Amino acid sequence: MYRSHNCGELRAAHINTEVTLAGWVQKSRDKGFIVWVDLRDRYGITQLVFDEERTSQQLIEQAQSLGREFVVQVKGTVIERASKNPNIPTGDIEILVSELTVLNEAELPPFTIEDDTDGGEDIRMKYRYLDIRRNPVKESLIFRHKVTQEVRNYLSKEGFIEVETPYLIKSTPEGARDFVVPSRMNEGQFYALPQSPQTFKQLLMVGGMDKYFQIVKCFRDEDLRADRQPEFTQIDCEMAFIEQEDILNAFEGLTRHLLKEVNGVAIEKFPRILYDDAMRLYGNDKPDIRFGMAFGELNTVAQHKDFGVFNNAELVVGIAVPGGNSYTRKDIDKLISWVKRPQVGALGMVYCRCNEDGSFKSSVDKFYDQDDLAKWAEVTGAKAGDLICVLSGDTNKVRTQLSALRMELAERLGLRKPDEFAPLWVMDFPLLEWDEETKRYHAMHHPFTAPKPGQIELLKTDPGAVKANAYDLVLNGNEIGGGSIRIHDKDTQSLMFDYLGFTPEEAKAQFGFLMDAFQYGAPPHGGLAFGLDRLVAILGGQETIRDFIAFPKNNSGRDVMIDAPAPIDDEQLNELSLKLNLKS
């Protein structure tokens, strides 16, 4: 065998034991008469020693020839380490080597295989197989495994059945663009890779599976925003004969279990907020509630003076920054410049200092007196020593801008602590959203989402006012899961397709299989899908998902390690009956 022990398990109790180890050379230190080599594998590091008093000259010379990342096997005796290292578990011992075998030599790596590496992100992605040897990436992948196992164990104990669904499916027009796959055996026809197993899990409910889950790859051919991947993993779940409360309770339970078992954190309360209130108070539908700074709408207390910027705005809204009165004028100017960046898009920012003596000093003192500014403080919840930041403009735009500022300020103030966890349900999303470009409604989630009970008739008179029986689970300002109660009868589903602009023929062509299934007794059902990549990152104290994915793609959707996507040759194109029409 290549090893009797791994490089992380030997302790003082093993002294005088004959062992065989194998791994990579982390580094070596050559004093001429003695050579130390750190040997590394997935489990840790063990120090090897070669010295002229106890080791042959030939073996010392062999050790001196080892380079970084050489793959070696050694045999030797565990001895007490003269200079102990309390920073590693094996720091009390070392191996006096009696035999050394080089299993594979290695080129000098393009970056150091250390926790704090000298390699930039691009080079590390190109040589991802080397990056995985580094502890931060290795530990992230092991952490993901732990979370995934806990998910499987919990759901299985709760009576869920893991069922695989197909990866080659039919393209549908809703949602993001599909990745399409040409079929060689069906000339001119294409599969699509699933954006989610939505229709299949509904069919499993029709099939009587009752409780389903799978940990599944999903694919979306969309422009990648920050920290997105074209392929991602969902914990996909569905339940039959349930109502919304059953779903919320089931997946609060899973989230509590993960936080307890993975992070050692007990969370009892999962607050709930309506979508409309989330937008009004935080400017987005996934608010981070680990800190305050809720929005205060100032129209009634700021639009009665001669300040045209506010008077002409659809919304005037502010937040109270705790301790912000300590900011210098230079600090505030930097904040103003920050909100005026193209990524945020504000035209400017008004501010008001809340002085310790109870007085106020604002950037618009020309228009507002102390009584006016005291009302600003009351509406925003500002206290002495705080700073009020105010934006104004079109409602949707200014909410988005102030939300970005709120998150930036919380980051600067250290309020987004990765070891604190604040879950939140966001409820009652709009069922439909209007698209100005196509001049029609689109499903905010997907076309199988049921409206809230009693609101079906409202579809005929005011479609935009209809609320969905939908919910998102938010953790620390990130959406980690979302779902809904589904439509389970053919008539309601047909009505939904009508309002989404499908002709009966289009609905039949795209979703006839589902409508047919509903005719054979579909139970009431609903579900939720967690984004596993994001969930694992947040539980791991990070918000970047890339290091929790073994082989991620870059922001252009490319795998720079294997150089994909890549052209295919003419023979393959001909087999698939495809012809390229590339834009110059």
N, C-alpha and C positions, 0 to 999 in steps of 0.2 A: 504494500500500500504506500501511497505517497506521503501520508502523515499519520502519526498516532494521536496527535493533538493539534488544535488550531492555535493561532498566534495570540489569542486573547485569553486562554484558560489556565495557563501554568501559574502556580503560586508557590509560596515558600514550602507548602506541604509536599510539593513534588521534588524537592531537593534530593539529589542522588538518583533520580529516575532517568533511565535511558529513553530518549524521545526521538521522534522523527517529525520534522516540520517542513512545510512547503509554503511558498508565497513569493511576494515581490520585494525587491530591495528598495526600501524607502530612502536610506542614505547610509553612508559609511564614514568612519573616522579612522584615519591611518596615522599611527604614531611611529611606524617603522618596525618597532619591536612588538607592537600589539595593534590589532585591528578590531574595531567594533562595527558591526553591521546591524541596522534595524531591519527586521523582516516583518512584512505586513501582509495580512490577508483581510477578509471581510470582518473578522472578529476582533482584530486589534494588532498590536505590535509587540514583538519579543526581541530583545537584544541578543545578538550572537557575539561571541568573543573568540578571537584567535590570538594566542600569545606565544612567544618563542620558547617559554619555559615548558609549556605543555602541548604545543602544537608543532607539527613538522614545518620546516621551511617551505616545502612544496605547497602545503595547505595555506600558509600565510600568503604566499605569492598568488595563489589562486583567489584568495579573498581580496587581495589588493587589485585584482583585475576586474572585479565586479563593478558594473555600472548601475546607475539608477534604473529601476523598473526591470532589471534582469529577473527572470523567473528561476528560482533555485529550490533545491531540496537539501536539507541538512540533517545529519544524525549527530547526536551528542548527548551530553549529560547536563541535567539541570543543576546549577550551582548558585550559591548565594551571591548576590550582586554586591560588590564592594561599595559602590556609590549608588545608593538606592534612589529611585525616581518615584516620588509620591504622586505624580501627575498621571500615571498610567497604571492599570490594574496589575500588570506583570512587572511592576517596577522593583520588586524585591529580589528578582531572580534574573539570570541570564543563562545562555546555553554555551557550554564549552564544546566547540564543534570538533568532531572527530572525522567527519566525512562530508564533503560538499559536492553536489552535482548541479551543474548548470542545465536546467531544463529548456531554457530559451533565452537567448540574448535579446537586448532591446536597444532600439535607437534612443538617443536623448529626447525625452518628451518635449513638445513645443511649449509647455508651461509646467510649472512645478506642481507635483501632486501633493499639495498641502492644503490645510483648511483655508488659509489665507494665500490664495494662489496669485501669481503674477499674470495669469491669462485673462484676457478680456472675454466678454460674452461670446463674440463671434467665433473666436478661435476655439473656445471651449465647446461650442455647439458643433463645430466641424469635427472635433475629436471627442465626441460625447462619451465614447467607450473609455477614454482616459479620465474624463470629468467624473464619471460614475465611481471611480476609485477614490475620489476625495470624500472625506467624511460627511460634509454637509449634504451632498447629493445622495450618497449611499444611505445616510440616516433618513433622509426624506422619503426615499423609496421604501425602506423598511417600515417607516411610519405609515405610509399609504397602505402597505400590506396589513398592518395591524388594524387600521380603521376598517378596511374592506372585510377582514375576517369578523370583526365585531358586528358589522352590518349584517353579514350572512347569518351569524349565530343568532342575533336578536330576532331578525325577521323569521327565521326558520322556527324558533321557539314560539313565535306568535302565530304560527299556522300558515305562513306564506309559502308558496311553492315557487321555486325558481324554474322558469321556463324560457328557453331561448327562442327568439323570433328571427326571421330572415334578414340578411343584409342586402340582398338583391330584391328590390321591391319596385313598385310603380311610382313614377314621378307625379307629383301633385302640385298645383299652382300656388298653394297657400304657403306663407312663411318665407324663409330665405330661399335662395337658389339651391337646387339640388345638385349634387355631384352625379353625373350620368355615366353609365357603363354600357357601351355598345354590345349587342348580342350577336355573336358570329352565326349561331344557328337560326336566328330569326332576323333575317336581313332587313336593315333599315329600322330596327326597333331597339329600344334602350331600356335598361333597368335604371333605377336610381338608388343611391345609398340613402338609408333612412335618416331624416332629421331627428326623428324619435320613433319609438315603436307604437305610436298613438293608436292607430286603428287596430293593430294586432292585439294590444292589451284589451281593447274593448271587445274584440272577437273572442278572446279568452274568457271574458266575463259572460258573453253569450254562451260559450261552451261550458259554463258551469264550474270554472276553476276557483271561483270565489275570492281567493287571495293570491295574487301573483306578484313576483318581483323578478328582476334580473339586473345585473350590473353589466351595462351594455354600451358599446361604442355608438356614437351618433355623429352625423356629418352635415356641415352646412358650408356651402360655397358662397361665403359672404366676405366683404371687405373686412379685414381684421382690425378691430380697435385694440387698444392697449390690453395686453394680457388675455387675449383670446386665441383659441386654436381652431383650425378647420375641422379637426376630429376631437371629440371630447367624450367623457364617460358620464353616464347617468346611472343613478340608482332608481330604476323605474318601477313604480308600484301601482297596483290597482286593486280595488275591493268592490264586491257586489253586496247588494241589500244593505246599503249604508246611507247615512245622511252626512252633511258637511261636518257636524260635530264629531262623528265617528272617525273621520279622516284626521281631523286636527288632533284628537286625542292619541290616535295610533302613532303619528309621526312626531308629536311632542315626546312620546315615550322613547322612540328611537333616538331623538336628539339628546334627551336627558341621559340615556344609556351611554352614548358616545362621549359626552362631556364628562361623565363620571368615570368610565372605564379607561378612557384615553388620556384625559386631562386631570382627573381627580377633582373635578369641580361639580358641585351639586347645584342645579338650577331648578327651582320650583315654578316660578311664574313665567309664563309666556304671554306678555301683554298683547292686546289686539288693537289695531287702529284701522279706521276706514281709509280706503285709498284717497278719497277727497280730502280727508284731514291730514294725511301724510303729505300730500302735495301742498296744502295750505301752511302747515307748520314746519315742514322741512324741505320743501321744494323738489322732492323726488319720492319714488315709490319704494325705496329701500333705505330708510333712514337709519343712521347710526345713533342709538339712544344710550350709548355709554356716557354721554355728556349732554349738557343742555343746549343753550343757544337756539331755542325754538324761535321761529319767525314771529314778529309782531307786525300786523298790517296797520299802516299809519295813515291811510287815506283820510279818515275822519278827523285826524288831529294835525294833518300836514298840508291839506289842500285848501285852507281857508285864507291864506296870505297871498302875496303877490309874487310868489316864486314859481315861475312858469314851468320849470323842469318838473316839479311835482304836480302842478295843476293840470298839465297836459298828459300825465301818465295814467295808464290804466290801473297800475298798482304801484303803491309806495310801501316798501317793506324793509324792516331792519332786524338786526340781531344785536344782542348785548354780549360783548367779548369780556369774559371775566378777567379783571386786572389790567384791562387794555389801556387804562388812562396812563399807565407807565410808559406807553409807547412814545417815542420822540416824534417830532414832526417828520423827520427823515424816515422813520419806520412806517408812518402812516402814508407818506408819499410812495413808498415801495408797495404798500398794499393797494393803493390806487392804481399804480402801474400794473400790478398783478391782475386786477379785475379787468383792465383795459386790453390785456393780451388777446389776440385773435381766438385763442382756445376758450376764453371765457366770454369776451365780446361786450362787456359793459362800456358805456360811454364815459363813466366817471363814478365817483362815490362821495356821498355826503357823510360826515362824521360828527359825533358829538361826544365831548369828554364829560364824564360824570365825576366832578371833583369831590374830594374827601369832605369838604365843608358843606356839601349839599347843593352847590351852584353848578352851572353847566356852561360849557364853552364849545360852540359848534362852528363849523365852516360856513354856516349860513346865518350867522347872528344878525346880519342886516335885515333878515326877513322874519326871524322868530325870536320871541322874548323868553324869559326864564320859565314862565308858566307853560308856554308851548312845549319847551324842551322837557319840562317835568312830565308832561303827558307822554312824550316819546319814551321816556324812561319807564313810565308805568306800563305802557303797552308792551314794551320789549322785555320787561322784567329786569332792567338795568339797575345796579346798585352803585353806591359811591365807590369810586376806584375803577369802574368799568368804562368801556368805550362802546358807543353805539355806531354801527356801520349801516348805512342806508343806501339802497339801490331803488331805482324806479324805471318804469317802462311798460312794455307789453307784459301781461300777466305771466304767460308761459315762459317767456325768455328771462324775465327778471327772477322768477323762482329758480330756474336752472342756474343762473349766474350767482345768486346768493347761496344756493346749495353748495356750489363749488367753493365759494369763499368760506363758508362755514366749515367744510371739511379741511380746507387748507389751514385755517386758523387752529382747528383742533389738533392737527398734526404738529404745528409749530408749538402749541402749548403743551404737548405731551399728553393729550386727553384720550388718544386712541391707543390704549394700552393693550398689547397683544395677549396678555394673560387674563384679561377680563372679558367675559362673554355676556352679551345682551341680546337674546333672541326676541323676535317680534313677528307676529302675524299681521300682514297687510290684507285687508278683506274688501270684498265688493268692488272689484275693478269694473270699469266700463266694459260692456259686452262687445261693443263695436267702436271703432275709431275712423274718423273721416280722413280720406286721402285726397288732398287738393289736386294732386297730379292726375289721378285717375277719375276724380269726381265721383267716388263711390265709397261705401263703407268697407272696411276690412275687419276681420276678427282680431281683437286685441291679443287673444291667446291663440286659439285655433277654432275652426268652425264647428267643433263637436262640444264646445262649452255650453252648458245649460244657463239660461237666464235665471235670475233670482225668482223664487216662487211668486206667482201672481203678476209678473211683469211681461208675460208673453204678448198680451194685447197691446202693451205700450210700443211694441215693435212697429205697429201699423201707424202710430201717430207721432212718435218722437223716438226714433231708433237710437239716437245718440244718448238718450237719458237712461236707457236700459242698463241695469247692473248685471254683471256676470256672477254666477255662483262659483266664484274663483277666489283663490287665496295664494299668497306667496309667504314663504318662511324666510325671514331676514335674520342674519347673524352678523353683528358688528359692521353694519352698513353694506353688507353684501347679500344679494339674493342667493340663498343656498338651495332653495327648492320652490317649486310652484306647481299648482294643479287646480283641479276644478271638479265639480259634479258634472257628469256628462249628460248629453241628450241621449235618451234610450228608446225613443219611439220615432217611427218613420215620419209621421206628420210634422212634428216639431222640427226634426232635422231638415225636412223639405222646406219648411218655412224659413229656417236659418239660411239655407242655400239661396233662397229667393232674395233675401235682404243683402246677401253678399254678392249679388249680381250674377249668379250661375243660372243659366237656362236649365230647364229640366233635362235636356239632352246632355249638357255638360256635367251636371250633377250625376247623372246615370253613368256616363263614361268614366268619371273620376272616382266616384264612391259608390257605384252600384252594388258592389259586394257587401258593403256595410249596411246599406239600406235593405238589401235582401235579407241579411242576417237579422235585422230588427223585426222582420215579419215572423220570425220563429221564436219569439219570446225572449226579448232582451231584459235582464233584470235592471233595476236602478243601480247605478254604479258610479264610481269616481275614483280619483287617485291623485298621486303626487309624484314628481320626479325631482330627486336631489341632483345637483351638479357635484359629482364626486371630486373632481379636480379642485374646485373652489372650496368645498367643505373640508377636504384634507388640508389644504393650505392654511385655512383659518384656524383649524384645530391645532395645526403645527406652528401657530403664532406668526404666520406670514400672509400676505395677500397676493403674492406672485405665484402662479400655479406651475410655472415652467419647471422648477426644480423638483416637483412632485410627479413629473411625467418622465418616463425613462428616456424617450427619444422625441422631444418636442420639435415643433416647426417654428421658424422665425416669423416676424411680423408680416412677411410677404407670403406666408403659407408654404415656404420651402423647407425641405429637409436638406440642410447644407452638408450633412455628413455623407449621405448617399446620393446627393445631387438630384433630388426629385422635387417637382415633376420634371420629366425629361421627354424629348421627342421619341417617337417610335418609328421603325423603319417602314419603307414603302410596302414591303411584303405583308407586314401586320395590318397596315391600313387597307390594303387590297382585300385581305381575308375578312375584314370587318365592313367592307363596302363603304369606306369612308374616303373623303377627299378634303384636303385642307384648303381653307380660303383665308389665309392669314392677312391681317391688315399690315401694311408696310409701316 
